[in-house]
Amino acid sequence: MPCDNARRFKFIGCEILYREACYLAATGPHRVDVEFLQKGLHDLETGDMVAKLQSVIDAVDGSAGYEAVLLGYARCNDGAVGVYARNLPLVIPRAHDCITLFMGSRQAYKTEFDAHPGTYYMTTGWSERNVTGEGGLARPAYGQQGVMSKLGLTQSFEDMVAKYGRDNAEFIRQTIGDWTKNYSRMLYIEMGVCQEQPYIEHARQTAEQRQWSFERRKGDWSLLKKLFFGQWDADFLVVRPGQRIVARNDDRILEAE
């Protein structure tokens, strides 16, 4: 029989959270209907991401009995800033990006980031939802529409040679095209929701190819569990109907007005 005190939520999130979100929806105390958007939404220009996210939120069935819409996003390059709550409250973690959701808290991510600023993070979702480019690392799923495309960084090296000539293509790659030069370390975050050894080995091999160091650490479910379980404390922003999400350049990260 259904649980008498179960609440009903709608979850809308990035597909990199697919395994974790489905697990929590299946095992948690409340009924949560899940919907996922393609990885790389934050690679669009800010206004385009806001518009896409808003359209999906606005399409939620108002007669389905949902108490709130849970967002599996963070500030994400301000891609959530400006989103309105229409008829239902929105609940979003106070976080700069999704790595915080796998780390369990803003402080845990900040500690890791401050200690190792040149780190490329990897999880099962980031790995299996990648649109794979050269070297086994991801090209943005929305890259053909977004900022990366306008910079010419979604083209293959062969396409750049054909368009600009080899010397110019080499220059573009060496200056603005080689995003990997910003990293020196890969960290794989283990969430334990599936057999992760193949993902870990793939991440290790990719790090070796890029001449990065490689480490792995256990993830923390705390923040995701609180989101799905309706335990919305100071780590979350609840946006009431008629309010919108705004950015704050302090510990709050996001606020409603």
C-alpha positions as a printed Julia matrix, in Angstrom:
257×3 Matrix{Float64}:
  0.0    0.0     0.0
  1.17   3.59   -0.63
  2.83   5.36    2.29
  0.3    7.72    3.86
  2.85  10.45    4.52
  4.62  10.26    1.15
  4.97  13.55   -0.65
  5.06  13.98   -4.42
  7.79  15.87   -6.28
  8.92  16.41   -9.84
 12.69  16.19  -10.43
 14.26  17.94  -13.43
 17.99  17.51  -13.73
 21.06  17.04  -15.87
 21.48  13.51  -17.21
 24.86  13.14  -15.5
 22.78  12.55  -12.34
 20.74   9.79  -14.0
 21.9    6.83  -11.92
 21.94   8.69   -8.61
 18.55  10.37   -9.17
 16.87   7.14  -10.26
 18.3    5.32   -7.25
 17.0    7.94   -4.82
 13.61   8.09   -6.54
 13.35   4.29   -6.24
 14.52   3.95   -2.65
 13.45   7.22   -1.02
 10.36   7.83    1.11
  8.54  10.05   -1.39
  7.16   9.7    -4.9
  9.48  11.53   -7.28
  8.89  11.61  -11.03
 12.19  12.21  -12.82
 13.02  14.0   -16.06
 16.48  14.59  -17.49
 17.96  17.13  -19.87
 20.96  16.47  -22.05
 24.41  16.94  -20.55
 26.17  20.18  -21.45
 23.25  22.57  -21.14
 25.61  25.05  -19.44
 27.66  25.18  -22.67
 24.89  27.24  -24.22
 24.94  30.98  -23.77
 23.43  31.91  -20.41
 20.14  33.21  -21.79
 19.65  30.1   -23.89
 20.16  27.78  -20.91
 17.75  29.83  -18.8
 15.13  29.7   -21.57
 15.52  25.94  -22.03
 15.31  25.21  -18.32
 12.34  27.56  -17.92
 10.43  25.9   -20.75
 10.8   22.45  -19.18
  9.76  23.74  -15.74
  6.73  25.52  -17.22
  5.67  22.27  -18.93
  5.27  20.4   -15.63
  1.7   19.14  -15.3
  0.02  21.38  -12.76
 -2.73  18.82  -12.13
 -0.35  16.0   -11.16
 -0.34  16.9    -7.48
  3.31  17.85   -7.17
  4.34  19.74   -4.05
  7.5   21.17   -5.61
  9.92  20.9    -8.54
 13.38  19.67   -7.53
 16.2   20.93   -9.73
 19.24  18.75  -10.32
 21.33  21.78  -11.2
 23.42  24.41   -9.48
 24.27  27.98  -10.45
 25.97  26.45  -13.54
 27.62  29.53  -15.11
 24.48  31.5   -14.17
 22.38  29.18  -16.34
 19.81  28.86  -13.54
 19.84  32.57  -12.7
 16.63  34.24  -13.8
 14.49  31.09  -13.76
 10.99  31.73  -12.34
  8.76  29.62  -10.15
  5.3   29.79  -11.69
  2.68  27.67   -9.92
  5.0   25.4    -7.93
  7.96  26.08   -5.66
 11.4   25.3    -7.06
 14.08  23.71   -4.88
 17.72  24.03   -5.96
 20.98  23.34   -4.1
 23.03  26.39   -3.17
 26.05  25.37   -5.22
 28.22  26.74   -8.0
 28.22  23.57  -10.08
 27.17  19.94  -10.03
 30.42  18.61   -8.54
 29.1   19.88   -5.21
 26.2   17.39   -5.51
 28.67  14.5    -5.71
 30.89  15.9    -2.94
 27.99  16.31   -0.51
 28.5   19.94    0.5
 29.85  23.3    -0.61
 32.63  23.11    1.95
 33.8   19.68    0.8
 34.03  20.86   -2.79
 35.73  24.12   -1.8
 38.34  22.22    0.22
 39.06  19.93   -2.73
 39.13  22.77   -5.24
 41.42  24.95   -3.14
 43.84  22.06   -2.64
 43.83  20.97   -6.31
 42.6   23.79   -8.59
 43.68  22.09  -11.85
 41.41  19.07  -11.43
 39.11  17.52  -14.03
 36.29  15.69  -12.21
 34.73  12.44  -13.4
 31.77  10.29  -12.33
 29.77   7.51  -13.99
 27.37  10.09  -15.39
 30.08  12.32  -16.78
 31.71   9.3   -18.38
 28.77   7.49  -19.97
 26.9   10.65  -21.0
 29.9   12.16  -22.75
 29.8   13.14  -26.38
 33.27  11.81  -26.95
 35.92  13.8   -28.7
 39.6   13.35  -29.33
 41.43  11.51  -26.54
 38.27  10.06  -25.02
 37.23  13.25  -23.23
 33.97  15.06  -23.77
 33.03  17.65  -26.28
 30.0   19.65  -25.09
 26.71  18.02  -26.03
 25.3   21.45  -26.85
 28.58  22.64  -28.34
 27.27  22.97  -31.87
 24.79  25.6   -30.63
 26.75  27.33  -27.93
 29.75  29.41  -26.99
 32.29  26.7   -27.85
 30.97  26.55  -31.4
 31.22  30.31  -31.83
 34.87  30.11  -30.81
 35.43  27.33  -33.31
 36.42  24.86  -30.6
 33.98  22.09  -31.53
 35.67  21.45  -34.87
 38.05  18.57  -35.33
 41.69  19.36  -36.02
 41.25  18.05  -39.57
 38.32  20.42  -40.14
 40.36  23.36  -38.86
 43.22  22.41  -41.21
 40.82  22.31  -44.15
 39.32  25.66  -43.21
 42.33  27.65  -41.98
 45.43  25.76  -43.17
 47.76  23.63  -41.03
 49.84  26.47  -39.56
 46.77  28.42  -38.48
 45.08  25.28  -37.15
 48.16  24.48  -35.06
 48.16  28.04  -33.7
 44.46  27.86  -32.76
 44.94  24.53  -31.01
 48.03  25.7   -29.11
 46.48  28.99  -27.95
 42.72  28.78  -27.39
 41.91  25.3   -28.63
 43.7   23.05  -26.16
 41.43  23.26  -23.11
 43.26  20.31  -21.52
 46.26  22.51  -20.72
 44.25  23.96  -17.81
 44.29  20.6   -16.02
 46.98  18.47  -14.41
 44.9   15.99  -12.41
 41.81  13.82  -12.79
 39.68  12.9    -9.79
 37.13  10.12  -10.11
 34.29  10.39   -7.57
 32.85   7.0    -6.63
 29.14   7.07   -5.75
 28.77   3.29   -5.45
 25.49   3.09   -7.34
 26.79   0.54   -9.85
 29.89  -1.47  -10.75
 32.26   1.42  -11.36
 35.53  -0.35  -12.09
 35.26   0.01  -15.9
 34.59   3.74  -15.51
 37.48   4.11  -13.09
 39.89   2.32  -15.43
 38.77   4.41  -18.39
 39.33   7.58  -16.36
 42.76   6.34  -15.28
 43.78   5.59  -18.87
 42.54   8.98  -20.07
 44.54  10.72  -17.34
 47.65   8.81  -18.43
 47.11   9.84  -22.05
 46.9   13.47  -20.97
 49.85  13.1   -18.61
 47.7   14.03  -15.65
 47.88  12.51  -12.21
 44.93  10.32  -11.24
 43.1    9.9    -7.94
 39.79   8.52   -6.77
 37.67   9.26   -3.73
 34.34   8.26   -2.28
 31.46  10.58   -3.05
 28.94  11.82   -0.5
 25.18  11.36   -0.95
 24.2   13.86    1.76
 23.12  16.75   -0.46
 21.27  14.62   -3.01
 19.45  12.69   -0.3
 18.27  15.88    1.36
 16.99  17.14   -1.99
 14.96  13.98   -2.69
 13.86  13.41    0.9
 12.42  16.93    1.29
 14.96  17.93    3.94
 15.62  21.41    2.57
 17.85  23.17    5.05
 20.28  26.06    4.55
 22.0   24.12    1.74
 18.96  24.72   -0.48
 17.09  27.62   -1.98
 13.29  27.31   -2.06
 11.85  29.63   -4.71
  8.2   30.42   -4.06
  5.68  30.93   -6.9
  6.15  34.43   -8.3
  9.83  34.55   -7.34
 12.89  34.04   -9.51
 16.42  32.83   -8.88
 19.1   35.51   -8.56
 22.86  35.25   -8.06
 24.65  36.25   -4.89
 28.43  36.59   -4.76
 28.7   35.34   -1.21
 28.16  32.07    0.67
 24.5   31.96   -0.31
 25.42  31.63   -4.03
 21.74  31.8    -5.02
 18.77  33.7    -3.62
 15.11  34.3    -4.54
 13.41  37.59   -5.2
